[in-house]
Amino acid sequence: MLEDQIISEDQIISEDQIISEDQLDLLHIIEKDGEASQRLISKTTGFSIGKVNYCLKQLLDIGFIKINNFKNSKNKLGYRYILTPRGIRKKTAITKQFILKKKQEYDKLNSYINS
């Protein structure tokens, strides 16, 4: 149940799903380049390869992405990460929610500075 879960500051709630800002970053990267390897994603984000793998598995488990093997690839480890229609909708909604949250934080800090 959602009520029983502890929500940390870097997590974002979207209906019944909780994802981290890191997972949101991965959704944006996958949307730009679904053929990026975990190594490239790791280099781009600064996350360890293990963290990238863990986040991708979580996004797969909640249905935000699907993973396809390159059928004709000589690299048998080649994968393509694809946002599902649900993943696209959620990414957009969560991004809007994230921007609103950051704007509220900015406004609050700005009011402290100007008081």
N, C-alpha and C positions, 0 to 999 in steps of 0.2 A: 504494500500500500504506500502511496505517496506520502501520506501523513507521517508514516513511521521512519521515513528516510531523513537523514541529516543533509541539508543542502549547504554546500560551502560557497564562499563568495565567488569562485570562478565557475560555478555551474549555472546553467540556464534551464528553466523549466518551460516545457512546451507541452501543454495538456498533460498526458500521462508519461511523457519522456523527460528525462533529465540528461542533458549533455554538457560537457565541459567546453570552455572557450577553446581549448586545444582541438576538440573534435569539430567545433565550428570552423576553425582554421583549416582543418583537413577537408571539410566539405567544400570550402572555397577553392582550395588547391585542386581537388578532384574535378570540380566543375571546369576549371581552366585547362587542366591537362590530365585526363583520365589514364593516360599511358605512363605517367610518371612512376618510376620505381620507388619502392620504400626507401631506398638509399637516397634518391634525389629528394624525396619529400623530407627525409631526415635532415639533409643538408640545407634545404630551403627554410625549414621551420626551426632548426636548432634542436629538435627532439632527437632522442636516441632512436635507433632502428627498432629496438624493443618497444618503445613507447608508441611509435608509429604503428607497428604491427598490432599492439594491444588496442589502440584507438580504432583502427580499421576494423578489427574483429567486432568491437562493440557496435560500430555503425552498421556493420553487416547484420548483427544479431537483432537490432531494432528496426531493420528494413529500410535504412536511409540510403544504403549503397548496395550494389551487387558487384560481384567479381567474375570476370570472364578470363579464361586462358586465351592467349594468342594461339589460334589453331595452327597457323602456318609458321609459327615462330621457331627459329632454330634454338632460341633461348627458352628452354622448357620451364624456366621460372618466370617467364613474361606474363604479366597480368594486366588487365585493363579494369580500372575502377570506374563504375558508372553510377551516377546518382539516379535513384529510382524516382518516379513521379512524386511519391510521398516524401522522399528526401529533398527534392527541389522545393516543394511547398513548405516543408518544415524549415529548411535552410533560410528561405526568405522570411518566414515569420519570426524565427529565432534571431536573425540578423536585425530585423526591425526592433525586436524586444531588447537586444543587446545595445543598440544605438540609443534607445530611449533611456535605458538604465545608465549608460555612460553620460548622457546629457544631464540627467538628474543629479548624478554625482558631481559633475562639473558645476552645475548651478549651485549646489549646496556648498562646495568648496569656495566658489566665487563669492557667495554671500558671507562666508566667514572672513575672507580677505577684505571685503569692502565694508565690514561692520566696525 
